[in-house]
Amino acid sequence: MPRLVPSSSSIPKTYPVPGYNHFLTPLRKLIFDYDAESPSQHGIRSFIRKPLINLARENPDVEFVVRRLKRGKAAVLRGHYVNGRDKVICVNKLEMDGVTNKVKLLLNSSGAKIKPLKNLTLEAAPASESARGVWSALHDQMKDGQGYRI
């Protein structure tokens, strides 16, 4: 039995809409600075050799730059974000897994300034009920322990 193939003019075409179903990370550029001879930077060198290539293929919207430093400098990761901010993380003396975690941290970060939660004051809404409930004079307990006075 011959196979029936519809003509290409009868099949409706779909065109991708820009910005729909496409997420761009806020990270624009990720720079790897390392010393090629320092023994404490073995983790970043091993990360650059193998997983960095796969990571660059998975994130085509991020520019990856690898730079060699002068001898004696610490290895760092620099992330430059869309909002103009940058984050720098030292990865000296970290193994490859630690470097991978720091790279993922930079990729998943928004680049926004970190706000301290220590002195943050939270205000309740004006019409909200308090955490202990609503006080009523009908439920006032007597001082001598005889129960509730109504």
N, C-alpha and C positions, 0 to 999 in steps of 0.2 A: 504494500500500500504506500503510495507516495506521501511524503510529508508536506503538509500545507504550511507555508510560511507567509504571514501577512506582509503586505507591502509596508515599506518604511514610512510612507506618508500617512498611513492610517493609525500609527502608534503615536500618541501624544508625547512630546518631548518635555522634559522638566529641566529647568535652568536653576542653578544654585543662587540663592539670595545672599548677597554679602552680609555678613554679620550674623546670620541665622545658623544655629547649630555649629558655630565655630568659636571656640574659646581661645583667646590669646592670653598667655601668662603675663602678669605685670613685669616680669623680669625680661629685660631687653638684652643684657650682655652679662656673661659670666666669665670672669678672668681667673685663670689658674696661675699663680706666681709660685715658682719652686726653684730650689737649687738642685742641679743635676747630680752633685757629688756628695751631698750631705747624707749621712746614714740615718739621721732622724726623720728624713722625709721619704722613706721607702714607701709609705702608704699612698702618698699622692702620686708618686711615680708609677706605682703599679695600677692605680686608678686611671691614670692618663693612658697607659698602654692598652687596656682592654675595655672597661665599661664606658669610658668617655665616648667612644665611637658610637655605641648603641644609644647612649643618652642623647647625643647630637642628632641621631636619626629620629628619635622619638619626639624631640622638641625642635622642629625646624624654625620656629619663630624666635628662638633664643640664639644669640651669637656667642660662640664659645671661642675663647682666646687662651692660648697656652704660652706663657712667657718664662724664660729662664732668668733667675736672679743672680746677682753677684754672690760669691762665696760668703757664707756666714749669715745670710738673711733668712728669716723665718718664712715658711710656706704659708700662703694665705689664699683665700677665695674671696673675690670681690664681685659682688652682685650689683649691677646698675639697673634701676627700675624706671618705669615710665614717668612716675611723678617727680623725677629728678633726684631722688634720694639714692644712697648706696649703702650696702652693708658689707663689712669686712669681717671675716672669720678666720682665725689662725688655726691651721690644721697641722702644725708641726707636732711630731711624735704621735700622730694618729695612724692607726692601721687603715687598710682599704675600706673596711666596713664603716669606720668612723667618718672617713672622708665622704663615703656614699651618703651617710645620714646628713652630713652638713650640706652637701649639694642639694639633697631633697628638701632640706629646710629652706634654702635660698630659693629653690624653684617654687615652693608652695607658699612663700611669704608674699605679702602684698606690697611691701616696701614702706608701709605707713610707719610713722613714728610710734614707738612703744609708749603707751600711757601707763604711768605707775598707778597701781590699785591701792597703794598703802594709804594715801590721804584722800581717796576719792569718797565724796559724800553722796549717798543715795537719798533722794527725797521721795517720800510716799506721795501718791496722788491725793489731792485734797478730799475727795469723796470716798477714799478707800477705808476699809475697816482696819483697826489696829491689829497687831499680831496677837494680842491677848484677848481680843474680843471687845464687845461694847459693854461699858460699865453701867450698871443699873442699881438704884438705891434699893430695889426689891431684893437684891441678892447680897446685901451687906451682911457680913458675919458679925455676931456680937463678940465683945471682948472676953467674956467669961466662959466661952466655949459651949454655950447652950444651943448651938445650932444657928439657923438663919432667922432673922427677924423680918417679918413681912408686914 
